[in-house]
Amino acid sequence: MRAFLSLAALLVLSGCGSSDIWGWYVVNPMTPTGWVNIKFLVNGMGATILLSVIAASISIMLGLLVALPGLSERRRIRAINRVYVEIIRAIPLLPMLFWVFYGLPIVFKSMGLNIQIDPFWGAVITLALSDSAFTAEIYRAGIQSIAKGQAEAAKTVGLNYLKTMRYVILPQAIRRILPPLANQFIYIVKMSAFASVIGMQELTRRANELVVTEYRPLEIYSLLIVEYLVLVLIISAGVRRLERKMGSDERG
Amino acid sequence: MTQDAIEMIDVDKWFGDFQVLKGINFHVKSGDKVVICGPSGSGKSTVVRCINRLEAHQKGVIKIGGVVQDGSAAALEAIGSEVGMVFQQFNLFPHLTVMENLVLGPMKARGMTRKDAEARAMKYLDRVHIPEQAHKRPSQLSGGQQQRVAIARSLCMEPKVMLFDEPTSALDPEMISEVLDVIVELADEGMTMVVVTHEMGFARKVADQMVFMDAGEIVETGTPEDFFTAPKSKRTQTFLKQILQH
């Protein structure tokens, strides 16, 4: 971490000296143009965060729904989970995004529905779907890590399947599920950059647009990387706090 | 005619290709105390687990309070209201306090109010002699205390039959008697019970009926008197000799 920051600082400093390689003026907050550019770039932050949060929330609910049949004793019901996870996990994000954004409206049209998908919701649907295969596996592993005797004991005091999950299994599993789920959120934030290719105005899209007008890819993409870095570092600090809290709960 | 609390008629069960239960016939009358013993792997735990449908049997009939156990919702309902279970590993809910462990079933499965459920929980904690532990977590209790909480948790559902699956096998030796004492008290109060155990002194004290199992079959049944002093089968004799040696 420290090595990385000093490397970044070194790059910036060397760039300030030799202006034939670096042209920091495009994002220099001291100049009026630079300030306008920075504001333009950073304004995409809200969209990136909103997109990631909504997609992650859907994925968290969808993942649980997909995980539950995977825990069944019956092979046919387990198959629902396996087929979903294997297929969704195998589709690369970008083709899925194209399919949802360009393809899905045509499917709707063939069904007589006139539904257009805007870039924001196209990206939300794709990210949530793609991520749900991974959250489903996180849930399944977490729930399976709770000893079988817990579900049996719940059954002997009269709890049905849903109540057993709600009051006995999930409250215990959540400590093992939350940290990896939070890590998965970092993955979503990074993957949200793909939304730029269908024209959603988030961080990456704005950087691309500015590059086209300023012809300064090195400086602008450097700033873009720093933007993601700050976002992800804040989230991982949150994840670490969460892990510590979960750990101390378990001991207590 | 008094109805049998538990009836098993020609019950077979397989785990894959392995037959764990072979033609089990077994009757427990209301108020009876039955002790099942036998070497490990003989199927004695499986019998108990089939009675409350933690395992499904493949052939034969199991009736609980006269209701045929076929996995239907109504049959499971009958188990829920008739049969309590105590496990070897206690299986207390570690994320809940002792009190919360006890009121969970009565409140969430039976719809009792918290006040009533807690009053009932205190009554049974008193019964197992640990009312002062109500607000601790299971991990703060000794093994013997945990098993007594588990017994109280079952009693809170006010079952007609209690099943004990090796209730003292996971305990340190000095804690065995505090758990057995509680079970003896329950027996004295007239609770119908089926106990899988290797504690032969306890068996002799409480059992009306001894059942000896080996290799998935019931080899011998009888009163403790006959069973311990004059076992008929060779296998029973060998088993008793081994287990009573020390």
Interface residues (C-beta under 8 A of the other chain):
Chain A: A147 G149 Q150 E152 A153 A154 K155 T156 V157 G158 L159 N160 K163 Y167 V168 P171 Q172 G252
Chain B: N52 L54 G80 S81 V83 G84 M85 F87 Q89 N91 L92 F93 P94 H95 L104 G105 K108 A109 R110 R137 A150 R153 S154 C156 M157
